[in-house]
Amino acid sequence: MERKIFWISLALAGLTPIRLKKVMEEIKDIEEIFSLSYEQLIKMKVPSKTAEKIVNWKKLPWEEEIKKIEKENVELITIEDENYPELLKQIHDPPY
């Protein structure tokens, strides 16, 4: 679940799939996003409110989301998981 915390945090921060795709063109690992400064995120055209939330991601309610996922026994699948639908990856803005 550790790595999925980053995916949950990006969703809570409001980073869109299209913007994430653009950011990932410049960096190669999802975790790197959380080491970027506000200014670096802005240069990557991340909206200011979203950039602020990413920089302060530890304040986002990701722990609550994990509790909900576990309580409801939901399987969280991200775009980097093996069982993510291959056809879904091929659309213009696949959900991460």
PDB file as gemmi writes it, atoms N, CA and C in Angstrom:
CRYST1    1.000    1.000    1.000  90.00  90.00  90.00 P 1                      
ATOM      1  N   MET A   1       0.829  -1.210   0.000  1.00  0.00           N  
ATOM      2  CA  MET A   1       0.000   0.000   0.000  1.00  0.00           C  
ATOM      3  C   MET A   1       0.865   1.263   0.000  1.00  0.00           C  
ATOM      4  N   GLU A   2       2.102   1.164   0.440  1.00  0.00           N  
ATOM      5  CA  GLU A   2       2.934   2.360   0.560  1.00  0.00           C  
ATOM      6  C   GLU A   2       2.973   3.198  -0.713  1.00  0.00           C  
ATOM      7  N   ARG A   3       3.246   2.566  -1.834  1.00  0.00           N  
ATOM      8  CA  ARG A   3       3.346   3.301  -3.088  1.00  0.00           C  
ATOM      9  C   ARG A   3       1.993   3.881  -3.499  1.00  0.00           C  
ATOM     10  N   LYS A   4       0.939   3.187  -3.155  1.00  0.00           N  
ATOM     11  CA  LYS A   4      -0.391   3.659  -3.537  1.00  0.00           C  
ATOM     12  C   LYS A   4      -0.793   4.920  -2.779  1.00  0.00           C  
ATOM     13  N   ILE A   5      -0.126   5.181  -1.669  1.00  0.00           N  
ATOM     14  CA  ILE A   5      -0.367   6.434  -0.945  1.00  0.00           C  
ATOM     15  C   ILE A   5      -0.099   7.621  -1.863  1.00  0.00           C  
ATOM     16  N   PHE A   6       0.926   7.518  -2.691  1.00  0.00           N  
ATOM     17  CA  PHE A   6       1.253   8.605  -3.612  1.00  0.00           C  
ATOM     18  C   PHE A   6       0.157   8.789  -4.658  1.00  0.00           C  
ATOM     19  N   TRP A   7      -0.371   7.684  -5.167  1.00  0.00           N  
ATOM     20  CA  TRP A   7      -1.451   7.777  -6.148  1.00  0.00           C  
ATOM     21  C   TRP A   7      -2.703   8.387  -5.522  1.00  0.00           C  
ATOM     22  N   ILE A   8      -3.033   7.958  -4.309  1.00  0.00           N  
ATOM     23  CA  ILE A   8      -4.189   8.509  -3.605  1.00  0.00           C  
ATOM     24  C   ILE A   8      -3.988  10.005  -3.373  1.00  0.00           C  
ATOM     25  N   SER A   9      -2.802  10.382  -2.964  1.00  0.00           N  
ATOM     26  CA  SER A   9      -2.507  11.793  -2.686  1.00  0.00           C  
ATOM     27  C   SER A   9      -2.617  12.650  -3.940  1.00  0.00           C  
ATOM     28  N   LEU A  10      -2.163  12.135  -5.075  1.00  0.00           N  
ATOM     29  CA  LEU A  10      -2.296  12.891  -6.328  1.00  0.00           C  
ATOM     30  C   LEU A  10      -3.759  13.105  -6.686  1.00  0.00           C  
ATOM     31  N   ALA A  11      -4.565  12.081  -6.474  1.00  0.00           N  
ATOM     32  CA  ALA A  11      -5.997  12.208  -6.747  1.00  0.00           C  
ATOM     33  C   ALA A  11      -6.626  13.238  -5.810  1.00  0.00           C  
ATOM     34  N   LEU A  12      -6.272  13.177  -4.531  1.00  0.00           N  
ATOM     35  CA  LEU A  12      -6.811  14.130  -3.556  1.00  0.00           C  
ATOM     36  C   LEU A  12      -6.332  15.557  -3.845  1.00  0.00           C  
ATOM     37  N   ALA A  13      -5.138  15.675  -4.391  1.00  0.00           N  
ATOM     38  CA  ALA A  13      -4.601  17.003  -4.730  1.00  0.00           C  
ATOM     39  C   ALA A  13      -5.278  17.577  -5.964  1.00  0.00           C  
ATOM     40  N   GLY A  14      -5.923  16.713  -6.755  1.00  0.00           N  
ATOM     41  CA  GLY A  14      -6.632  17.189  -7.938  1.00  0.00           C  
ATOM     42  C   GLY A  14      -5.810  17.173  -9.212  1.00  0.00           C  
ATOM     43  N   LEU A  15      -4.720  16.421  -9.226  1.00  0.00           N  
ATOM     44  CA  LEU A  15      -3.922  16.333 -10.446  1.00  0.00           C  
ATOM     45  C   LEU A  15      -4.674  15.485 -11.469  1.00  0.00           C  
ATOM     46  N   THR A  16      -4.925  16.055 -12.627  1.00  0.00           N  
ATOM     47  CA  THR A  16      -5.684  15.343 -13.657  1.00  0.00           C  
ATOM     48  C   THR A  16      -4.797  14.324 -14.373  1.00  0.00           C  
ATOM     49  N   PRO A  17      -5.410  13.296 -14.963  1.00  0.00           N  
ATOM     50  CA  PRO A  17      -4.618  12.319 -15.711  1.00  0.00           C  
ATOM     51  C   PRO A  17      -3.784  12.950 -16.825  1.00  0.00           C  
ATOM     52  N   ILE A  18      -4.343  13.922 -17.517  1.00  0.00           N  
ATOM     53  CA  ILE A  18      -3.613  14.570 -18.613  1.00  0.00           C  
ATOM     54  C   ILE A  18      -2.399  15.332 -18.075  1.00  0.00           C  
ATOM     55  N   ARG A  19      -2.576  16.064 -16.982  1.00  0.00           N  
ATOM     56  CA  ARG A  19      -1.455  16.809 -16.404  1.00  0.00           C  
ATOM     57  C   ARG A  19      -0.415  15.845 -15.841  1.00  0.00           C  
ATOM     58  N   LEU A  20      -0.859  14.746 -15.232  1.00  0.00           N  
ATOM     59  CA  LEU A  20       0.085  13.758 -14.716  1.00  0.00           C  
ATOM     60  C   LEU A  20       0.929  13.200 -15.851  1.00  0.00           C  
ATOM     61  N   LYS A  21       0.296  12.927 -16.976  1.00  0.00           N  
ATOM     62  CA  LYS A  21       1.026  12.397 -18.132  1.00  0.00           C  
ATOM     63  C   LYS A  21       2.116  13.382 -18.563  1.00  0.00           C  
ATOM     64  N   LYS A  22       1.802  14.662 -18.568  1.00  0.00           N  
ATOM     65  CA  LYS A  22       2.791  15.686 -18.943  1.00  0.00           C  
ATOM     66  C   LYS A  22       3.931  15.745 -17.923  1.00  0.00           C  
ATOM     67  N   VAL A  23       3.597  15.681 -16.645  1.00  0.00           N  
ATOM     68  CA  VAL A  23       4.614  15.711 -15.592  1.00  0.00           C  
ATOM     69  C   VAL A  23       5.516  14.482 -15.719  1.00  0.00           C  
ATOM     70  N   MET A  24       4.925  13.343 -16.003  1.00  0.00           N  
ATOM     71  CA  MET A  24       5.688  12.102 -16.095  1.00  0.00           C  
ATOM     72  C   MET A  24       6.614  12.082 -17.314  1.00  0.00           C  
ATOM     73  N   GLU A  25       6.405  12.987 -18.260  1.00  0.00           N  
ATOM     74  CA  GLU A  25       7.340  13.110 -19.384  1.00  0.00           C  
ATOM     75  C   GLU A  25       8.672  13.683 -18.907  1.00  0.00           C  
ATOM     76  N   GLU A  26       8.634  14.443 -17.820  1.00  0.00           N  
ATOM     77  CA  GLU A  26       9.837  15.076 -17.294  1.00  0.00           C  
ATOM     78  C   GLU A  26      10.477  14.294 -16.152  1.00  0.00           C  
ATOM     79  N   ILE A  27       9.677  13.553 -15.427  1.00  0.00           N  
ATOM     80  CA  ILE A  27      10.221  12.715 -14.350  1.00  0.00           C  
ATOM     81  C   ILE A  27       9.796  11.281 -14.622  1.00  0.00           C  
ATOM     82  N   LYS A  28      10.463  10.347 -14.026  1.00  0.00           N  
ATOM     83  CA  LYS A  28      10.190   8.953 -14.373  1.00  0.00           C  
ATOM     84  C   LYS A  28       9.506   8.149 -13.282  1.00  0.00           C  
ATOM     85  N   ASP A  29       9.453   8.669 -12.074  1.00  0.00           N  
ATOM     86  CA  ASP A  29       8.881   7.903 -10.973  1.00  0.00           C  
ATOM     87  C   ASP A  29       7.877   8.765 -10.222  1.00  0.00           C  
ATOM     88  N   ILE A  30       6.733   8.178  -9.933  1.00  0.00           N  
ATOM     89  CA  ILE A  30       5.649   8.893  -9.260  1.00  0.00           C  
ATOM     90  C   ILE A  30       6.103   9.533  -7.952  1.00  0.00           C  
ATOM     91  N   GLU A  31       6.985   8.874  -7.236  1.00  0.00           N  
ATOM     92  CA  GLU A  31       7.452   9.399  -5.950  1.00  0.00           C  
ATOM     93  C   GLU A  31       8.220  10.706  -6.109  1.00  0.00           C  
ATOM     94  N   GLU A  32       8.859  10.895  -7.261  1.00  0.00           N  
ATOM     95  CA  GLU A  32       9.622  12.123  -7.507  1.00  0.00           C  
ATOM     96  C   GLU A  32       8.748  13.371  -7.448  1.00  0.00           C  
ATOM     97  N   ILE A  33       7.501  13.224  -7.826  1.00  0.00           N  
ATOM     98  CA  ILE A  33       6.589  14.377  -7.820  1.00  0.00           C  
ATOM     99  C   ILE A  33       6.561  15.019  -6.432  1.00  0.00           C  
ATOM    100  N   PHE A  34       6.622  14.184  -5.411  1.00  0.00           N  
ATOM    101  CA  PHE A  34       6.501  14.681  -4.044  1.00  0.00           C  
ATOM    102  C   PHE A  34       7.781  15.291  -3.494  1.00  0.00           C  
ATOM    103  N   SER A  35       8.846  15.236  -4.272  1.00  0.00           N  
ATOM    104  CA  SER A  35      10.082  15.901  -3.862  1.00  0.00           C  
ATOM    105  C   SER A  35      10.289  17.205  -4.633  1.00  0.00           C  
ATOM    106  N   LEU A  36       9.379  17.503  -5.551  1.00  0.00           N  
ATOM    107  CA  LEU A  36       9.469  18.742  -6.323  1.00  0.00           C  
ATOM    108  C   LEU A  36       8.991  19.921  -5.491  1.00  0.00           C  
ATOM    109  N   SER A  37       9.547  21.063  -5.778  1.00  0.00           N  
ATOM    110  CA  SER A  37       9.110  22.284  -5.098  1.00  0.00           C  
ATOM    111  C   SER A  37       7.862  22.834  -5.787  1.00  0.00           C  
ATOM    112  N   TYR A  38       7.220  23.738  -5.111  1.00  0.00           N  
ATOM    113  CA  TYR A  38       6.050  24.424  -5.672  1.00  0.00           C  
ATOM    114  C   TYR A  38       6.426  25.065  -7.011  1.00  0.00           C  
ATOM    115  N   GLU A  39       7.565  25.733  -7.041  1.00  0.00           N  
ATOM    116  CA  GLU A  39       8.019  26.423  -8.253  1.00  0.00           C  
ATOM    117  C   GLU A  39       8.255  25.433  -9.402  1.00  0.00           C  
ATOM    118  N   GLN A  40       8.833  24.278  -9.094  1.00  0.00           N  
ATOM    119  CA  GLN A  40       9.062  23.276 -10.134  1.00  0.00           C  
ATOM    120  C   GLN A  40       7.741  22.750 -10.679  1.00  0.00           C  
ATOM    121  N   LEU A  41       6.790  22.538  -9.811  1.00  0.00           N  
ATOM    122  CA  LEU A  41       5.472  22.067 -10.248  1.00  0.00           C  
ATOM    123  C   LEU A  41       4.789  23.107 -11.127  1.00  0.00           C  
ATOM    124  N   ILE A  42       4.884  24.360 -10.742  1.00  0.00           N  
ATOM    125  CA  ILE A  42       4.290  25.449 -11.533  1.00  0.00           C  
ATOM    126  C   ILE A  42       4.933  25.502 -12.920  1.00  0.00           C  
ATOM    127  N   LYS A  43       6.251  25.322 -12.989  1.00  0.00           N  
ATOM    128  CA  LYS A  43       6.944  25.312 -14.289  1.00  0.00           C  
ATOM    129  C   LYS A  43       6.455  24.174 -15.174  1.00  0.00           C  
ATOM    130  N   MET A  44       5.967  23.099 -14.553  1.00  0.00           N  
ATOM    131  CA  MET A  44       5.411  21.961 -15.294  1.00  0.00           C  
ATOM    132  C   MET A  44       3.935  22.180 -15.597  1.00  0.00           C  
ATOM    133  N   LYS A  45       3.464  23.399 -15.335  1.00  0.00           N  
ATOM    134  CA  LYS A  45       2.087  23.810 -15.609  1.00  0.00           C  
ATOM    135  C   LYS A  45       1.041  23.097 -14.739  1.00  0.00           C  
ATOM    136  N   VAL A  46       1.466  22.704 -13.542  1.00  0.00           N  
ATOM    137  CA  VAL A  46       0.522  22.172 -12.562  1.00  0.00           C  
ATOM    138  C   VAL A  46      -0.203  23.384 -11.976  1.00  0.00           C  
ATOM    139  N   PRO A  47      -1.529  23.378 -11.919  1.00  0.00           N  
ATOM    140  CA  PRO A  47      -2.261  24.515 -11.344  1.00  0.00           C  
ATOM    141  C   PRO A  47      -1.778  24.817  -9.916  1.00  0.00           C  
ATOM    142  N   SER A  48      -1.783  26.084  -9.551  1.00  0.00           N  
ATOM    143  CA  SER A  48      -1.209  26.510  -8.274  1.00  0.00           C  
ATOM    144  C   SER A  48      -1.842  25.811  -7.071  1.00  0.00           C  
ATOM    145  N   LYS A  49      -3.164  25.676  -7.046  1.00  0.00           N  
ATOM    146  CA  LYS A  49      -3.821  25.002  -5.907  1.00  0.00           C  
ATOM    147  C   LYS A  49      -3.391  23.536  -5.818  1.00  0.00           C  
ATOM    148  N   THR A  50      -3.283  22.904  -6.961  1.00  0.00           N  
ATOM    149  CA  THR A  50      -2.856  21.508  -6.993  1.00  0.00           C  
ATOM    150  C   THR A  50      -1.405  21.391  -6.558  1.00  0.00           C  
ATOM    151  N   ALA A  51      -0.557  22.288  -7.051  1.00  0.00           N  
ATOM    152  CA  ALA A  51       0.861  22.274  -6.682  1.00  0.00           C  
ATOM    153  C   ALA A  51       1.028  22.457  -5.174  1.00  0.00           C  
ATOM    154  N   GLU A  52       0.247  23.355  -4.604  1.00  0.00           N  
ATOM    155  CA  GLU A  52       0.303  23.589  -3.163  1.00  0.00           C  
ATOM    156  C   GLU A  52      -0.088  22.324  -2.389  1.00  0.00           C  
ATOM    157  N   LYS A  53      -1.118  21.648  -2.859  1.00  0.00           N  
ATOM    158  CA  LYS A  53      -1.559  20.410  -2.196  1.00  0.00           C  
ATOM    159  C   LYS A  53      -0.511  19.306  -2.330  1.00  0.00           C  
ATOM    160  N   ILE A  54       0.142  19.231  -3.474  1.00  0.00           N  
ATOM    161  CA  ILE A  54       1.174  18.212  -3.662  1.00  0.00           C  
ATOM    162  C   ILE A  54       2.353  18.470  -2.732  1.00  0.00           C  
ATOM    163  N   VAL A  55       2.770  19.718  -2.638  1.00  0.00           N  
ATOM    164  CA  VAL A  55       3.881  20.074  -1.757  1.00  0.00           C  
ATOM    165  C   VAL A  55       3.537  19.743  -0.301  1.00  0.00           C  
ATOM    166  N   ASN A  56       2.278  19.919   0.054  1.00  0.00           N  
ATOM    167  CA  ASN A  56       1.814  19.654   1.430  1.00  0.00           C  
ATOM    168  C   ASN A  56       1.004  18.363   1.500  1.00  0.00           C  
ATOM    169  N   TRP A  57       1.379  17.370   0.733  1.00  0.00           N  
ATOM    170  CA  TRP A  57       0.590  16.146   0.580  1.00  0.00           C  
ATOM    171  C   TRP A  57       0.358  15.407   1.892  1.00  0.00           C  
ATOM    172  N   LYS A  58       1.247  15.547   2.845  1.00  0.00           N  
ATOM    173  CA  LYS A  58       1.080  14.828   4.109  1.00  0.00           C  
ATOM    174  C   LYS A  58      -0.133  15.339   4.895  1.00  0.00           C  
ATOM    175  N   LYS A  59      -0.601  16.531   4.538  1.00  0.00           N  
ATOM    176  CA  LYS A  59      -1.778  17.095   5.201  1.00  0.00           C  
ATOM    177  C   LYS A  59      -3.085  16.645   4.546  1.00  0.00           C  
ATOM    178  N   LEU A  60      -2.984  16.008   3.391  1.00  0.00           N  
ATOM    179  CA  LEU A  60      -4.183  15.521   2.707  1.00  0.00           C  
ATOM    180  C   LEU A  60      -4.756  14.316   3.466  1.00  0.00           C  
ATOM    181  N   PRO A  61      -6.051  14.075   3.347  1.00  0.00           N  
ATOM    182  CA  PRO A  61      -6.681  12.977   4.105  1.00  0.00           C  
ATOM    183  C   PRO A  61      -6.471  11.587   3.482  1.00  0.00           C  
ATOM    184  N   TRP A  62      -5.258  11.286   3.048  1.00  0.00           N  
ATOM    185  CA  TRP A  62      -4.996   9.987   2.422  1.00  0.00           C  
ATOM    186  C   TRP A  62      -5.161   8.833   3.403  1.00  0.00           C  
ATOM    187  N   GLU A  63      -4.899   9.079   4.681  1.00  0.00           N  
ATOM    188  CA  GLU A  63      -5.084   8.010   5.674  1.00  0.00           C  
ATOM    189  C   GLU A  63      -6.559   7.608   5.769  1.00  0.00           C  
ATOM    190  N   GLU A  64      -7.437   8.607   5.701  1.00  0.00           N  
ATOM    191  CA  GLU A  64      -8.879   8.328   5.711  1.00  0.00           C  
ATOM    192  C   GLU A  64      -9.272   7.495   4.496  1.00  0.00           C  
ATOM    193  N   GLU A  65      -8.704   7.826   3.356  1.00  0.00           N  
ATOM    194  CA  GLU A  65      -9.009   7.085   2.130  1.00  0.00           C  
ATOM    195  C   GLU A  65      -8.559   5.633   2.252  1.00  0.00           C  
ATOM    196  N   ILE A  66      -7.401   5.421   2.834  1.00  0.00           N  
ATOM    197  CA  ILE A  66      -6.900   4.054   3.023  1.00  0.00           C  
ATOM    198  C   ILE A  66      -7.823   3.287   3.960  1.00  0.00           C  
ATOM    199  N   LYS A  67      -8.283   3.942   5.019  1.00  0.00           N  
ATOM    200  CA  LYS A  67      -9.203   3.283   5.955  1.00  0.00           C  
ATOM    201  C   LYS A  67     -10.495   2.883   5.244  1.00  0.00           C  
ATOM    202  N   LYS A  68     -11.018   3.777   4.385  1.00  0.00           N  
ATOM    203  CA  LYS A  68     -12.237   3.472   3.626  1.00  0.00           C  
ATOM    204  C   LYS A  68     -12.006   2.286   2.700  1.00  0.00           C  
ATOM    205  N   ILE A  69     -10.868   2.289   2.022  1.00  0.00           N  
ATOM    206  CA  ILE A  69     -10.527   1.209   1.094  1.00  0.00           C  
ATOM    207  C   ILE A  69     -10.467  -0.119   1.838  1.00  0.00           C  
ATOM    208  N   GLU A  70      -9.792  -0.113   2.967  1.00  0.00           N  
ATOM    209  CA  GLU A  70      -9.660  -1.339   3.751  1.00  0.00           C  
ATOM    210  C   GLU A  70     -10.992  -1.780   4.339  1.00  0.00           C  
ATOM    211  N   LYS A  71     -11.783  -0.824   4.844  1.00  0.00           N  
ATOM    212  CA  LYS A  71     -13.075  -1.146   5.441  1.00  0.00           C  
ATOM    213  C   LYS A  71     -14.020  -1.763   4.416  1.00  0.00           C  
ATOM    214  N   GLU A  72     -14.011  -1.211   3.220  1.00  0.00           N  
ATOM    215  CA  GLU A  72     -14.913  -1.687   2.165  1.00  0.00           C  
ATOM    216  C   GLU A  72     -14.314  -2.866   1.395  1.00  0.00           C  
ATOM    217  N   ASN A  73     -13.097  -3.253   1.772  1.00  0.00           N  
ATOM    218  CA  ASN A  73     -12.416  -4.376   1.121  1.00  0.00           C  
ATOM    219  C   ASN A  73     -12.313  -4.158  -0.390  1.00  0.00           C  
ATOM    220  N   VAL A  74     -11.912  -2.948  -0.746  1.00  0.00           N  
ATOM    221  CA  VAL A  74     -11.782  -2.553  -2.147  1.00  0.00           C  
ATOM    222  C   VAL A  74     -10.346  -2.812  -2.606  1.00  0.00           C  
ATOM    223  N   GLU A  75     -10.209  -3.295  -3.824  1.00  0.00           N  
ATOM    224  CA  GLU A  75      -8.874  -3.468  -4.395  1.00  0.00           C  
ATOM    225  C   GLU A  75      -8.521  -2.200  -5.151  1.00  0.00           C  
ATOM    226  N   LEU A  76      -7.496  -1.529  -4.714  1.00  0.00           N  
ATOM    227  CA  LEU A  76      -7.037  -0.305  -5.363  1.00  0.00           C  
ATOM    228  C   LEU A  76      -6.054  -0.674  -6.462  1.00  0.00           C  
ATOM    229  N   ILE A  77      -6.392  -0.323  -7.687  1.00  0.00           N  
ATOM    230  CA  ILE A  77      -5.548  -0.622  -8.838  1.00  0.00           C  
ATOM    231  C   ILE A  77      -5.084   0.699  -9.430  1.00  0.00           C  
ATOM    232  N   THR A  78      -3.789   0.807  -9.672  1.00  0.00           N  
ATOM    233  CA  THR A  78      -3.253   2.010 -10.311  1.00  0.00           C  
ATOM    234  C   THR A  78      -2.768   1.653 -11.713  1.00  0.00           C  
ATOM    235  N   ILE A  79      -2.475   2.666 -12.467  1.00  0.00           N  
ATOM    236  CA  ILE A  79      -2.054   2.471 -13.851  1.00  0.00           C  
ATOM    237  C   ILE A  79      -0.749   1.688 -13.966  1.00  0.00           C  
ATOM    238  N   GLU A  80       0.022   1.616 -12.896  1.00  0.00           N  
ATOM    239  CA  GLU A  80       1.270   0.861 -12.958  1.00  0.00           C  
ATOM    240  C   GLU A  80       1.112  -0.597 -12.499  1.00  0.00           C  
ATOM    241  N   ASP A  81      -0.090  -0.998 -12.121  1.00  0.00           N  
ATOM    242  CA  ASP A  81      -0.330  -2.373 -11.696  1.00  0.00           C  
ATOM    243  C   ASP A  81      -0.498  -3.300 -12.908  1.00  0.00           C  
ATOM    244  N   GLU A  82      -0.090  -4.536 -12.728  1.00  0.00           N  
ATOM    245  CA  GLU A  82      -0.188  -5.538 -13.797  1.00  0.00           C  
ATOM    246  C   GLU A  82      -1.627  -5.773 -14.247  1.00  0.00           C  
ATOM    247  N   ASN A  83      -2.567  -5.715 -13.308  1.00  0.00           N  
ATOM    248  CA  ASN A  83      -3.956  -6.020 -13.658  1.00  0.00           C  
ATOM    249  C   ASN A  83      -4.767  -4.779 -14.069  1.00  0.00           C  
ATOM    250  N   TYR A  84      -4.092  -3.656 -14.312  1.00  0.00           N  
ATOM    251  CA  TYR A  84      -4.765  -2.485 -14.869  1.00  0.00           C  
ATOM    252  C   TYR A  84      -5.152  -2.837 -16.311  1.00  0.00           C  
ATOM    253  N   PRO A  85      -6.379  -2.576 -16.709  1.00  0.00           N  
ATOM    254  CA  PRO A  85      -6.821  -2.973 -18.057  1.00  0.00           C  
ATOM    255  C   PRO A  85      -5.975  -2.342 -19.172  1.00  0.00           C  
ATOM    256  N   GLU A  86      -5.442  -3.176 -20.015  1.00  0.00           N  
ATOM    257  CA  GLU A  86      -4.555  -2.727 -21.100  1.00  0.00           C  
ATOM    258  C   GLU A  86      -5.259  -1.752 -22.044  1.00  0.00           C  
ATOM    259  N   LEU A  87      -6.510  -2.019 -22.381  1.00  0.00           N  
ATOM    260  CA  LEU A  87      -7.239  -1.122 -23.282  1.00  0.00           C  
ATOM    261  C   LEU A  87      -7.469   0.249 -22.641  1.00  0.00           C  
ATOM    262  N   LEU A  88      -7.646   0.275 -21.342  1.00  0.00           N  
ATOM    263  CA  LEU A  88      -7.839   1.538 -20.640  1.00  0.00           C  
ATOM    264  C   LEU A  88      -6.573   2.398 -20.711  1.00  0.00           C  
ATOM    265  N   LYS A  89      -5.431   1.763 -20.688  1.00  0.00           N  
ATOM    266  CA  LYS A  89      -4.151   2.493 -20.804  1.00  0.00           C  
ATOM    267  C   LYS A  89      -4.035   3.207 -22.151  1.00  0.00           C  
ATOM    268  N   GLN A  90      -4.754   2.738 -23.129  1.00  0.00           N  
ATOM    269  CA  GLN A  90      -4.600   3.266 -24.485  1.00  0.00           C  
ATOM    270  C   GLN A  90      -5.476   4.479 -24.784  1.00  0.00           C  
ATOM    271  N   ILE A  91      -6.369   4.846 -23.876  1.00  0.00           N  
ATOM    272  CA  ILE A  91      -7.203   6.019 -24.131  1.00  0.00           C  
ATOM    273  C   ILE A  91      -6.390   7.288 -23.866  1.00  0.00           C  
ATOM    274  N   HIS A  92      -6.914   8.417 -24.315  1.00  0.00           N  
ATOM    275  CA  HIS A  92      -6.214   9.703 -24.229  1.00  0.00           C  
ATOM    276  C   HIS A  92      -5.844  10.086 -22.787  1.00  0.00           C  
ATOM    277  N   ASP A  93      -6.760   9.893 -21.869  1.00  0.00           N  
ATOM    278  CA  ASP A  93      -6.508  10.310 -20.476  1.00  0.00           C  
ATOM    279  C   ASP A  93      -6.927   9.215 -19.503  1.00  0.00           C  
ATOM    280  N   PRO A  94      -6.186   8.102 -19.470  1.00  0.00           N  
ATOM    281  CA  PRO A  94      -6.578   6.997 -18.595  1.00  0.00           C  
ATOM    282  C   PRO A  94      -6.511   7.401 -17.118  1.00  0.00           C  
ATOM    283  N   PRO A  95      -7.480   6.975 -16.334  1.00  0.00           N  
ATOM    284  CA  PRO A  95      -7.423   7.273 -14.897  1.00  0.00           C  
ATOM    285  C   PRO A  95      -6.213   6.589 -14.278  1.00  0.00           C  
ATOM    286  N   TYR A  96      -5.556   7.297 -13.398  1.00  0.00           N  
ATOM    287  CA  TYR A  96      -4.384   6.674 -12.793  1.00  0.00           C  
ATOM    288  C   TYR A  96      -4.751   5.894 -11.588  1.00  0.00           C  
TER     289      TYR A  96                                                      
END                                                                             
